[in-house]
Amino acid sequence: MIRLDDVGYTYPDAPAPALQHVSLEVPRGSITGVVGASGAGKTTLAKVIAGFIPQVEGGELTGSATVDG
């Protein structure tokens, strides 16, 4: 399961957040797609779920992201 609770993320030195107030739950075994315009935050969201943010990218992460418990 993937669960995001009020996730926000701002890249280092960015003037505005890339993500704001994202909450969702993806049950184990389901397939979910994310669509949006260029710059909407799709890749940033994937990096949060994968654990690359903030460990690799730096910046400020708010809220909580839980993957597989």
PDB file of N, CA, C, O and CB in Angstrom:
ATOM      1  N   MET A   1       0.835  -1.173   0.000  1.00  0.00           N
ATOM      2  CA  MET A   1       0.000   0.000   0.000  1.00  0.00           C
ATOM      3  C   MET A   1       0.884   1.241   0.000  1.00  0.00           C
ATOM      4  O   MET A   1       1.955   1.256   0.607  1.00  0.00           O
ATOM      5  CB  MET A   1      -0.952  -0.005   1.208  1.00  0.00           C
ATOM      6  N   ILE A   2       0.429   2.261  -0.676  1.00  0.00           N
ATOM      7  CA  ILE A   2       1.077   3.569  -0.675  1.00  0.00           C
ATOM      8  C   ILE A   2       0.094   4.548  -0.050  1.00  0.00           C
ATOM      9  O   ILE A   2      -1.072   4.623  -0.440  1.00  0.00           O
ATOM     10  CB  ILE A   2       1.500   4.020  -2.132  1.00  0.00           C
ATOM     11  N   ARG A   3       0.590   5.290   0.925  1.00  0.00           N
ATOM     12  CA  ARG A   3      -0.281   6.276   1.579  1.00  0.00           C
ATOM     13  C   ARG A   3       0.482   7.585   1.731  1.00  0.00           C
ATOM     14  O   ARG A   3       1.578   7.614   2.289  1.00  0.00           O
ATOM     15  CB  ARG A   3      -0.777   5.761   2.971  1.00  0.00           C
ATOM     16  N   LEU A   4      -0.103   8.660   1.233  1.00  0.00           N
ATOM     17  CA  LEU A   4       0.448   9.999   1.391  1.00  0.00           C
ATOM     18  C   LEU A   4      -0.554  10.821   2.182  1.00  0.00           C
ATOM     19  O   LEU A   4      -1.742  10.848   1.861  1.00  0.00           O
ATOM     20  CB  LEU A   4       0.760  10.660   0.007  1.00  0.00           C
ATOM     21  N   ASP A   5      -0.071  11.486   3.212  1.00  0.00           N
ATOM     22  CA  ASP A   5      -0.919  12.329   4.050  1.00  0.00           C
ATOM     23  C   ASP A   5      -0.399  13.760   4.049  1.00  0.00           C
ATOM     24  O   ASP A   5       0.632  14.059   4.651  1.00  0.00           O
ATOM     25  CB  ASP A   5      -0.981  11.781   5.489  1.00  0.00           C
ATOM     26  N   ASP A   6      -1.121  14.634   3.369  1.00  0.00           N
ATOM     27  CA  ASP A   6      -0.830  16.064   3.324  1.00  0.00           C
ATOM     28  C   ASP A   6       0.632  16.344   2.946  1.00  0.00           C
ATOM     29  O   ASP A   6       1.300  17.155   3.588  1.00  0.00           O
ATOM     30  CB  ASP A   6      -1.147  16.700   4.673  1.00  0.00           C
ATOM     31  N   VAL A   7       1.116  15.670   1.906  1.00  0.00           N
ATOM     32  CA  VAL A   7       2.510  15.799   1.479  1.00  0.00           C
ATOM     33  C   VAL A   7       2.716  17.102   0.715  1.00  0.00           C
ATOM     34  O   VAL A   7       1.916  17.482  -0.141  1.00  0.00           O
ATOM     35  CB  VAL A   7       2.924  14.599   0.607  1.00  0.00           C
ATOM     36  N   GLY A   8       3.793  17.760   1.044  1.00  0.00           N
ATOM     37  CA  GLY A   8       4.237  18.945   0.321  1.00  0.00           C
ATOM     38  C   GLY A   8       5.740  18.839   0.129  1.00  0.00           C
ATOM     39  O   GLY A   8       6.431  18.235   0.948  1.00  0.00           O
ATOM     40  N   TYR A   9       6.242  19.414  -0.937  1.00  0.00           N
ATOM     41  CA  TYR A   9       7.686  19.373  -1.167  1.00  0.00           C
ATOM     42  C   TYR A   9       8.127  20.617  -1.911  1.00  0.00           C
ATOM     43  O   TYR A   9       7.504  21.039  -2.885  1.00  0.00           O
ATOM     44  CB  TYR A   9       8.082  18.109  -1.952  1.00  0.00           C
ATOM     45  N   THR A  10       9.224  21.196  -1.427  1.00  0.00           N
ATOM     46  CA  THR A  10       9.842  22.343  -2.074  1.00  0.00           C
ATOM     47  C   THR A  10      11.291  21.992  -2.365  1.00  0.00           C
ATOM     48  O   THR A  10      12.040  21.630  -1.458  1.00  0.00           O
ATOM     49  CB  THR A  10       9.738  23.627  -1.189  1.00  0.00           C
ATOM     50  N   TYR A  11      11.693  22.097  -3.645  1.00  0.00           N
ATOM     51  CA  TYR A  11      13.079  21.847  -4.028  1.00  0.00           C
ATOM     52  C   TYR A  11      13.978  22.922  -3.419  1.00  0.00           C
ATOM     53  O   TYR A  11      13.522  24.034  -3.154  1.00  0.00           O
ATOM     54  CB  TYR A  11      13.229  21.817  -5.573  1.00  0.00           C
ATOM     55  N   PRO A  12      15.263  22.593  -3.195  1.00  0.00           N
ATOM     56  CA  PRO A  12      16.186  23.600  -2.659  1.00  0.00           C
ATOM     57  C   PRO A  12      16.204  24.845  -3.561  1.00  0.00           C
ATOM     58  O   PRO A  12      16.273  24.736  -4.786  1.00  0.00           O
ATOM     59  CB  PRO A  12      17.619  23.010  -2.526  1.00  0.00           C
ATOM     60  N   ASP A  13      16.141  26.000  -2.946  1.00  0.00           N
ATOM     61  CA  ASP A  13      16.206  27.300  -3.639  1.00  0.00           C
ATOM     62  C   ASP A  13      15.042  27.558  -4.590  1.00  0.00           C
ATOM     63  O   ASP A  13      15.105  28.495  -5.386  1.00  0.00           O
ATOM     64  CB  ASP A  13      17.488  27.392  -4.409  1.00  0.00           C
ATOM     65  N   ALA A  14      13.988  26.758  -4.530  1.00  0.00           N
ATOM     66  CA  ALA A  14      12.820  26.989  -5.388  1.00  0.00           C
ATOM     67  C   ALA A  14      11.943  28.082  -4.781  1.00  0.00           C
ATOM     68  O   ALA A  14      11.810  28.157  -3.559  1.00  0.00           O
ATOM     69  CB  ALA A  14      12.002  25.677  -5.579  1.00  0.00           C
ATOM     70  N   PRO A  15      11.344  28.926  -5.617  1.00  0.00           N
ATOM     71  CA  PRO A  15      10.491  29.997  -5.091  1.00  0.00           C
ATOM     72  C   PRO A  15       9.122  29.518  -4.605  1.00  0.00           C
ATOM     73  O   PRO A  15       8.459  30.207  -3.830  1.00  0.00           O
ATOM     74  CB  PRO A  15      10.296  31.043  -6.147  1.00  0.00           C
ATOM     75  N   ALA A  16       8.700  28.331  -5.064  1.00  0.00           N
ATOM     76  CA  ALA A  16       7.366  27.822  -4.696  1.00  0.00           C
ATOM     77  C   ALA A  16       7.423  26.301  -4.584  1.00  0.00           C
ATOM     78  O   ALA A  16       8.288  25.668  -5.189  1.00  0.00           O
ATOM     79  CB  ALA A  16       6.284  28.256  -5.747  1.00  0.00           C
ATOM     80  N   PRO A  17       6.507  25.711  -3.814  1.00  0.00           N
ATOM     81  CA  PRO A  17       6.481  24.251  -3.674  1.00  0.00           C
ATOM     82  C   PRO A  17       6.142  23.546  -4.983  1.00  0.00           C
ATOM     83  O   PRO A  17       5.367  24.055  -5.792  1.00  0.00           O
ATOM     84  CB  PRO A  17       5.481  23.850  -2.610  1.00  0.00           C
ATOM     85  N   ALA A  18       6.731  22.370  -5.179  1.00  0.00           N
ATOM     86  CA  ALA A  18       6.397  21.521  -6.325  1.00  0.00           C
ATOM     87  C   ALA A  18       5.148  20.699  -6.039  1.00  0.00           C
ATOM     88  O   ALA A  18       4.396  20.373  -6.957  1.00  0.00           O
ATOM     89  CB  ALA A  18       7.573  20.593  -6.672  1.00  0.00           C
ATOM     90  N   LEU A  19       4.924  20.362  -4.773  1.00  0.00           N
ATOM     91  CA  LEU A  19       3.727  19.639  -4.329  1.00  0.00           C
ATOM     92  C   LEU A  19       3.150  20.355  -3.113  1.00  0.00           C
ATOM     93  O   LEU A  19       3.889  20.875  -2.276  1.00  0.00           O
ATOM     94  CB  LEU A  19       4.057  18.142  -3.991  1.00  0.00           C
ATOM     95  N   GLN A  20       1.826  20.377  -3.025  1.00  0.00           N
ATOM     96  CA  GLN A  20       1.161  20.964  -1.864  1.00  0.00           C
ATOM     97  C   GLN A  20      -0.068  20.138  -1.500  1.00  0.00           C
ATOM     98  O   GLN A  20      -0.911  19.869  -2.357  1.00  0.00           O
ATOM     99  CB  GLN A  20       0.766  22.435  -2.141  1.00  0.00           C
ATOM    100  N   HIS A  21      -0.173  19.741  -0.249  1.00  0.00           N
ATOM    101  CA  HIS A  21      -1.366  19.094   0.304  1.00  0.00           C
ATOM    102  C   HIS A  21      -1.835  17.878  -0.501  1.00  0.00           C
ATOM    103  O   HIS A  21      -3.019  17.756  -0.816  1.00  0.00           O
ATOM    104  CB  HIS A  21      -2.486  20.095   0.386  1.00  0.00           C
ATOM    105  N   VAL A  22      -0.898  16.981  -0.833  1.00  0.00           N
ATOM    106  CA  VAL A  22      -1.245  15.771  -1.581  1.00  0.00           C
ATOM    107  C   VAL A  22      -1.564  14.650  -0.594  1.00  0.00           C
ATOM    108  O   VAL A  22      -0.729  14.288   0.235  1.00  0.00           O
ATOM    109  CB  VAL A  22      -0.086  15.351  -2.542  1.00  0.00           C
ATOM    110  N   SER A  23      -2.760  14.112  -0.687  1.00  0.00           N
ATOM    111  CA  SER A  23      -3.170  12.978   0.136  1.00  0.00           C
ATOM    112  C   SER A  23      -3.797  11.935  -0.775  1.00  0.00           C
ATOM    113  O   SER A  23      -4.675  12.246  -1.580  1.00  0.00           O
ATOM    114  CB  SER A  23      -4.164  13.416   1.261  1.00  0.00           C
ATOM    115  N   LEU A  24      -3.341  10.698  -0.641  1.00  0.00           N
ATOM    116  CA  LEU A  24      -3.921   9.616  -1.427  1.00  0.00           C
ATOM    117  C   LEU A  24      -3.555   8.285  -0.804  1.00  0.00           C
ATOM    118  O   LEU A  24      -2.622   8.183  -0.009  1.00  0.00           O
ATOM    119  CB  LEU A  24      -3.448   9.679  -2.890  1.00  0.00           C
ATOM    120  N   GLU A  25      -4.305   7.277  -1.182  1.00  0.00           N
ATOM    121  CA  GLU A  25      -4.019   5.906  -0.748  1.00  0.00           C
ATOM    122  C   GLU A  25      -4.195   4.989  -1.949  1.00  0.00           C
ATOM    123  O   GLU A  25      -5.234   5.001  -2.608  1.00  0.00           O
ATOM    124  CB  GLU A  25      -4.953   5.467   0.440  1.00  0.00           C
ATOM    125  N   VAL A  26      -3.163   4.193  -2.225  1.00  0.00           N
ATOM    126  CA  VAL A  26      -3.200   3.220  -3.311  1.00  0.00           C
ATOM    127  C   VAL A  26      -3.117   1.837  -2.676  1.00  0.00           C
ATOM    128  O   VAL A  26      -2.066   1.475  -2.148  1.00  0.00           O
ATOM    129  CB  VAL A  26      -2.031   3.454  -4.349  1.00  0.00           C
ATOM    130  N   PRO A  27      -4.191   1.056  -2.712  1.00  0.00           N
ATOM    131  CA  PRO A  27      -4.180  -0.267  -2.090  1.00  0.00           C
ATOM    132  C   PRO A  27      -3.197  -1.224  -2.764  1.00  0.00           C
ATOM    133  O   PRO A  27      -2.919  -1.110  -3.958  1.00  0.00           O
ATOM    134  CB  PRO A  27      -5.572  -0.860  -2.124  1.00  0.00           C
ATOM    135  N   ARG A  28      -2.688  -2.150  -1.995  1.00  0.00           N
ATOM    136  CA  ARG A  28      -1.789  -3.185  -2.515  1.00  0.00           C
ATOM    137  C   ARG A  28      -2.485  -3.920  -3.662  1.00  0.00           C
ATOM    138  O   ARG A  28      -3.657  -4.281  -3.564  1.00  0.00           O
ATOM    139  CB  ARG A  28      -1.372  -4.188  -1.385  1.00  0.00           C
ATOM    140  N   GLY A  29      -1.743  -4.134  -4.748  1.00  0.00           N
ATOM    141  CA  GLY A  29      -2.259  -4.882  -5.883  1.00  0.00           C
ATOM    142  C   GLY A  29      -3.012  -4.056  -6.905  1.00  0.00           C
ATOM    143  O   GLY A  29      -3.373  -4.570  -7.964  1.00  0.00           O
ATOM    144  N   SER A  30      -3.256  -2.792  -6.616  1.00  0.00           N
ATOM    145  CA  SER A  30      -3.975  -1.972  -7.590  1.00  0.00           C
ATOM    146  C   SER A  30      -2.989  -1.263  -8.510  1.00  0.00           C
ATOM    147  O   SER A  30      -1.805  -1.141  -8.198  1.00  0.00           O
ATOM    148  CB  SER A  30      -4.880  -0.946  -6.877  1.00  0.00           C
ATOM    149  N   ILE A  31      -3.490  -0.804  -9.633  1.00  0.00           N
ATOM    150  CA  ILE A  31      -2.699  -0.054 -10.593  1.00  0.00           C
ATOM    151  C   ILE A  31      -3.301   1.343 -10.677  1.00  0.00           C
ATOM    152  O   ILE A  31      -4.503   1.505 -10.886  1.00  0.00           O
ATOM    153  CB  ILE A  31      -2.670  -0.758 -12.000  1.00  0.00           C
ATOM    154  N   THR A  32      -2.452   2.341 -10.512  1.00  0.00           N
ATOM    155  CA  THR A  32      -2.916   3.724 -10.507  1.00  0.00           C
ATOM    156  C   THR A  32      -2.049   4.551 -11.434  1.00  0.00           C
ATOM    157  O   THR A  32      -0.824   4.427 -11.418  1.00  0.00           O
ATOM    158  CB  THR A  32      -2.898   4.310  -9.080  1.00  0.00           C
ATOM    159  N   GLY A  33      -2.665   5.385 -12.234  1.00  0.00           N
ATOM    160  CA  GLY A  33      -1.937   6.278 -13.129  1.00  0.00           C
ATOM    161  C   GLY A  33      -2.016   7.705 -12.625  1.00  0.00           C
ATOM    162  O   GLY A  33      -2.982   8.094 -11.969  1.00  0.00           O
ATOM    163  N   VAL A  34      -0.991   8.477 -12.939  1.00  0.00           N
ATOM    164  CA  VAL A  34      -0.964   9.895 -12.583  1.00  0.00           C
ATOM    165  C   VAL A  34      -0.760  10.666 -13.884  1.00  0.00           C
ATOM    166  O   VAL A  34       0.204  10.423 -14.610  1.00  0.00           O
ATOM    167  CB  VAL A  34       0.176  10.221 -11.522  1.00  0.00           C
ATOM    168  N   VAL A  35      -1.655  11.580 -14.173  1.00  0.00           N
ATOM    169  CA  VAL A  35      -1.565  12.381 -15.393  1.00  0.00           C
ATOM    170  C   VAL A  35      -1.596  13.858 -15.033  1.00  0.00           C
ATOM    171  O   VAL A  35      -2.125  14.247 -13.992  1.00  0.00           O
ATOM    172  CB  VAL A  35      -2.714  12.034 -16.373  1.00  0.00           C
ATOM    173  N   GLY A  36      -1.029  14.662 -15.900  1.00  0.00           N
ATOM    174  CA  GLY A  36      -1.042  16.103 -15.686  1.00  0.00           C
ATOM    175  C   GLY A  36      -0.118  16.777 -16.662  1.00  0.00           C
ATOM    176  O   GLY A  36       0.653  16.127 -17.368  1.00  0.00           O
ATOM    177  N   ALA A  37      -0.202  18.071 -16.692  1.00  0.00           N
ATOM    178  CA  ALA A  37       0.618  18.875 -17.591  1.00  0.00           C
ATOM    179  C   ALA A  37       2.079  18.842 -17.177  1.00  0.00           C
ATOM    180  O   ALA A  37       2.405  18.467 -16.051  1.00  0.00           O
ATOM    181  CB  ALA A  37       0.118  20.313 -17.625  1.00  0.00           C
ATOM    182  N   SER A  38       2.949  19.231 -18.084  1.00  0.00           N
ATOM    183  CA  SER A  38       4.368  19.344 -17.786  1.00  0.00           C
ATOM    184  C   SER A  38       4.555  20.315 -16.617  1.00  0.00           C
ATOM    185  O   SER A  38       3.992  21.410 -16.611  1.00  0.00           O
ATOM    186  CB  SER A  38       5.164  19.818 -19.038  1.00  0.00           C
ATOM    187  N   GLY A  39       5.341  19.904 -15.641  1.00  0.00           N
ATOM    188  CA  GLY A  39       5.587  20.755 -14.479  1.00  0.00           C
ATOM    189  C   GLY A  39       4.544  20.640 -13.385  1.00  0.00           C
ATOM    190  O   GLY A  39       4.589  21.397 -12.415  1.00  0.00           O
ATOM    191  N   ALA A  40       3.605  19.713 -13.513  1.00  0.00           N
ATOM    192  CA  ALA A  40       2.534  19.573 -12.532  1.00  0.00           C
ATOM    193  C   ALA A  40       2.965  18.849 -11.257  1.00  0.00           C
ATOM    194  O   ALA A  40       2.272  18.927 -10.242  1.00  0.00           O
ATOM    195  CB  ALA A  40       1.384  18.842 -13.152  1.00  0.00           C
ATOM    196  N   GLY A  41       4.114  18.137 -11.296  1.00  0.00           N
ATOM    197  CA  GLY A  41       4.599  17.455 -10.101  1.00  0.00           C
ATOM    198  C   GLY A  41       4.569  15.947 -10.156  1.00  0.00           C
ATOM    199  O   GLY A  41       4.774  15.290  -9.135  1.00  0.00           O
ATOM    200  N   LYS A  42       4.317  15.378 -11.327  1.00  0.00           N
ATOM    201  CA  LYS A  42       4.224  13.914 -11.451  1.00  0.00           C
ATOM    202  C   LYS A  42       5.535  13.229 -11.073  1.00  0.00           C
ATOM    203  O   LYS A  42       5.529  12.274 -10.297  1.00  0.00           O
ATOM    204  CB  LYS A  42       3.835  13.528 -12.882  1.00  0.00           C
ATOM    205  N   THR A  43       6.649  13.702 -11.608  1.00  0.00           N
ATOM    206  CA  THR A  43       7.949  13.095 -11.302  1.00  0.00           C
ATOM    207  C   THR A  43       8.318  13.325  -9.849  1.00  0.00           C
ATOM    208  O   THR A  43       8.862  12.431  -9.200  1.00  0.00           O
ATOM    209  CB  THR A  43       9.043  13.661 -12.219  1.00  0.00           C
ATOM    210  N   THR A  44       8.033  14.494  -9.336  1.00  0.00           N
ATOM    211  CA  THR A  44       8.306  14.781  -7.929  1.00  0.00           C
ATOM    212  C   THR A  44       7.513  13.833  -7.032  1.00  0.00           C
ATOM    213  O   THR A  44       8.044  13.321  -6.046  1.00  0.00           O
ATOM    214  CB  THR A  44       7.962  16.250  -7.596  1.00  0.00           C
ATOM    215  N   LEU A  45       6.259  13.600  -7.366  1.00  0.00           N
ATOM    216  CA  LEU A  45       5.433  12.666  -6.612  1.00  0.00           C
ATOM    217  C   LEU A  45       6.043  11.266  -6.638  1.00  0.00           C
ATOM    218  O   LEU A  45       6.103  10.597  -5.607  1.00  0.00           O
ATOM    219  CB  LEU A  45       4.004  12.636  -7.175  1.00  0.00           C
ATOM    220  N   ALA A  46       6.493  10.825  -7.805  1.00  0.00           N
ATOM    221  CA  ALA A  46       7.128   9.505  -7.917  1.00  0.00           C
ATOM    222  C   ALA A  46       8.401   9.432  -7.085  1.00  0.00           C
ATOM    223  O   ALA A  46       8.687   8.396  -6.483  1.00  0.00           O
ATOM    224  CB  ALA A  46       7.445   9.185  -9.383  1.00  0.00           C
ATOM    225  N   LYS A  47       9.169  10.518  -7.043  1.00  0.00           N
ATOM    226  CA  LYS A  47      10.400  10.550  -6.241  1.00  0.00           C
ATOM    227  C   LYS A  47      10.099  10.492  -4.745  1.00  0.00           C
ATOM    228  O   LYS A  47      10.849   9.881  -3.984  1.00  0.00           O
ATOM    229  CB  LYS A  47      11.206  11.813  -6.558  1.00  0.00           C
ATOM    230  N   VAL A  48       9.016  11.120  -4.325  1.00  0.00           N
ATOM    231  CA  VAL A  48       8.604  11.028  -2.916  1.00  0.00           C
ATOM    232  C   VAL A  48       8.260   9.580  -2.578  1.00  0.00           C
ATOM    233  O   VAL A  48       8.717   9.050  -1.565  1.00  0.00           O
ATOM    234  CB  VAL A  48       7.385  11.960  -2.628  1.00  0.00           C
ATOM    235  N   ILE A  49       7.466   8.951  -3.415  1.00  0.00           N
ATOM    236  CA  ILE A  49       7.044   7.566  -3.170  1.00  0.00           C
ATOM    237  C   ILE A  49       8.239   6.624  -3.163  1.00  0.00           C
ATOM    238  O   ILE A  49       8.288   5.692  -2.360  1.00  0.00           O
ATOM    239  CB  ILE A  49       6.029   7.118  -4.232  1.00  0.00           C
ATOM    240  N   ALA A  50       9.210   6.859  -4.058  1.00  0.00           N
ATOM    241  CA  ALA A  50      10.398   6.008  -4.150  1.00  0.00           C
ATOM    242  C   ALA A  50      11.398   6.271  -3.022  1.00  0.00           C
ATOM    243  O   ALA A  50      12.327   5.487  -2.827  1.00  0.00           O
ATOM    244  CB  ALA A  50      11.078   6.217  -5.490  1.00  0.00           C
ATOM    245  N   GLY A  51      11.217   7.357  -2.283  1.00  0.00           N
ATOM    246  CA  GLY A  51      12.116   7.667  -1.177  1.00  0.00           C
ATOM    247  C   GLY A  51      13.329   8.491  -1.570  1.00  0.00           C
ATOM    248  O   GLY A  51      14.243   8.656  -0.762  1.00  0.00           O
ATOM    249  N   PHE A  52      13.361   9.012  -2.788  1.00  0.00           N
ATOM    250  CA  PHE A  52      14.489   9.844  -3.236  1.00  0.00           C
ATOM    251  C   PHE A  52      14.418  11.259  -2.672  1.00  0.00           C
ATOM    252  O   PHE A  52      15.430  11.954  -2.582  1.00  0.00           O
ATOM    253  CB  PHE A  52      14.524   9.903  -4.760  1.00  0.00           C
ATOM    254  N   ILE A  53      13.232  11.669  -2.301  1.00  0.00           N
ATOM    255  CA  ILE A  53      13.028  13.002  -1.746  1.00  0.00           C
ATOM    256  C   ILE A  53      12.692  12.832  -0.276  1.00  0.00           C
ATOM    257  O   ILE A  53      11.796  12.049   0.039  1.00  0.00           O
ATOM    258  CB  ILE A  53      11.897  13.786  -2.506  1.00  0.00           C
ATOM    259  N   PRO A  54      13.354  13.515   0.634  1.00  0.00           N
ATOM    260  CA  PRO A  54      14.391  14.511   0.408  1.00  0.00           C
ATOM    261  C   PRO A  54      15.816  13.954   0.463  1.00  0.00           C
ATOM    262  O   PRO A  54      16.771  14.715   0.309  1.00  0.00           O
ATOM    263  CB  PRO A  54      14.251  15.600   1.414  1.00  0.00           C
ATOM    264  N   GLN A  55      15.982  12.656   0.678  1.00  0.00           N
ATOM    265  CA  GLN A  55      17.314  12.080   0.877  1.00  0.00           C
ATOM    266  C   GLN A  55      18.282  12.389  -0.263  1.00  0.00           C
ATOM    267  O   GLN A  55      19.430  12.741   0.007  1.00  0.00           O
ATOM    268  CB  GLN A  55      17.200  10.591   1.042  1.00  0.00           C
ATOM    269  N   VAL A  56      17.875  12.273  -1.502  1.00  0.00           N
ATOM    270  CA  VAL A  56      18.759  12.487  -2.643  1.00  0.00           C
ATOM    271  C   VAL A  56      18.682  13.922  -3.143  1.00  0.00           C
ATOM    272  O   VAL A  56      19.709  14.529  -3.448  1.00  0.00           O
ATOM    273  CB  VAL A  56      18.412  11.524  -3.771  1.00  0.00           C
ATOM    274  N   GLU A  57      17.478  14.469  -3.228  1.00  0.00           N
ATOM    275  CA  GLU A  57      17.262  15.788  -3.821  1.00  0.00           C
ATOM    276  C   GLU A  57      17.474  16.941  -2.842  1.00  0.00           C
ATOM    277  O   GLU A  57      17.708  18.075  -3.257  1.00  0.00           O
ATOM    278  CB  GLU A  57      15.874  15.864  -4.379  1.00  0.00           C
ATOM    279  N   GLY A  58      17.390  16.650  -1.536  1.00  0.00           N
ATOM    280  CA  GLY A  58      17.404  17.742  -0.567  1.00  0.00           C
ATOM    281  C   GLY A  58      16.036  18.389  -0.529  1.00  0.00           C
ATOM    282  O   GLY A  58      15.038  17.753  -0.870  1.00  0.00           O
ATOM    283  N   GLY A  59      15.976  19.639  -0.119  1.00  0.00           N
ATOM    284  CA  GLY A  59      14.707  20.354  -0.065  1.00  0.00           C
ATOM    285  C   GLY A  59      13.936  20.043   1.202  1.00  0.00           C
ATOM    286  O   GLY A  59      14.449  19.415   2.128  1.00  0.00           O
ATOM    287  N   GLU A  60      12.697  20.497   1.222  1.00  0.00           N
ATOM    288  CA  GLU A  60      11.858  20.352   2.404  1.00  0.00           C
ATOM    289  C   GLU A  60      10.603  19.536   2.088  1.00  0.00           C
ATOM    290  O   GLU A  60       9.800  19.913   1.235  1.00  0.00           O
ATOM    291  CB  GLU A  60      11.469  21.730   2.954  1.00  0.00           C
ATOM    292  N   LEU A  61      10.453  18.418   2.786  1.00  0.00           N
ATOM    293  CA  LEU A  61       9.291  17.559   2.657  1.00  0.00           C
ATOM    294  C   LEU A  61       8.421  17.739   3.889  1.00  0.00           C
ATOM    295  O   LEU A  61       8.917  17.703   5.015  1.00  0.00           O
ATOM    296  CB  LEU A  61       9.703  16.073   2.475  1.00  0.00           C
ATOM    297  N   THR A  62       7.129  17.934   3.677  1.00  0.00           N
ATOM    298  CA  THR A  62       6.175  18.018   4.791  1.00  0.00           C
ATOM    299  C   THR A  62       5.147  16.907   4.616  1.00  0.00           C
ATOM    300  O   THR A  62       5.014  16.335   3.534  1.00  0.00           O
ATOM    301  CB  THR A  62       5.477  19.431   4.849  1.00  0.00           C
ATOM    302  N   GLY A  63       4.431  16.612   5.680  1.00  0.00           N
ATOM    303  CA  GLY A  63       3.454  15.539   5.646  1.00  0.00           C
ATOM    304  C   GLY A  63       4.157  14.195   5.821  1.00  0.00           C
ATOM    305  O   GLY A  63       5.286  14.134   6.307  1.00  0.00           O
ATOM    306  N   SER A  64       3.476  13.116   5.420  1.00  0.00           N
ATOM    307  CA  SER A  64       4.090  11.792   5.551  1.00  0.00           C
ATOM    308  C   SER A  64       3.782  10.924   4.339  1.00  0.00           C
ATOM    309  O   SER A  64       2.710  11.001   3.739  1.00  0.00           O
ATOM    310  CB  SER A  64       3.603  11.099   6.827  1.00  0.00           C
ATOM    311  N   ALA A  65       4.766  10.098   4.004  1.00  0.00           N
ATOM    312  CA  ALA A  65       4.636   9.146   2.900  1.00  0.00           C
ATOM    313  C   ALA A  65       4.994   7.767   3.430  1.00  0.00           C
ATOM    314  O   ALA A  65       6.077   7.573   3.983  1.00  0.00           O
ATOM    315  CB  ALA A  65       5.551   9.541   1.684  1.00  0.00           C
ATOM    316  N   THR A  66       4.096   6.816   3.265  1.00  0.00           N
ATOM    317  CA  THR A  66       4.318   5.457   3.748  1.00  0.00           C
ATOM    318  C   THR A  66       4.138   4.492   2.577  1.00  0.00           C
ATOM    319  O   THR A  66       3.133   4.539   1.867  1.00  0.00           O
ATOM    320  CB  THR A  66       3.342   5.106   4.923  1.00  0.00           C
ATOM    321  N   VAL A  67       5.119   3.624   2.388  1.00  0.00           N
ATOM    322  CA  VAL A  67       5.056   2.617   1.336  1.00  0.00           C
ATOM    323  C   VAL A  67       5.239   1.258   1.997  1.00  0.00           C
ATOM    324  O   VAL A  67       6.236   1.018   2.678  1.00  0.00           O
ATOM    325  CB  VAL A  67       6.142   2.868   0.225  1.00  0.00           C
ATOM    326  N   ASP A  68       4.270   0.370   1.792  1.00  0.00           N
ATOM    327  CA  ASP A  68       4.324  -0.992   2.341  1.00  0.00           C
ATOM    328  C   ASP A  68       4.482  -0.999   3.854  1.00  0.00           C
ATOM    329  O   ASP A  68       5.234  -1.802   4.407  1.00  0.00           O
ATOM    330  CB  ASP A  68       5.467  -1.764   1.710  1.00  0.00           C
ATOM    331  N   GLY A  69       3.773  -0.106   4.510  1.00  0.00           N
ATOM    332  CA  GLY A  69       3.772  -0.071   5.979  1.00  0.00           C
ATOM    333  C   GLY A  69       4.942   0.649   6.521  1.00  0.00           C
ATOM    334  O   GLY A  69       5.085   0.766   7.738  1.00  0.00           O
TER     335      GLY A  69
END
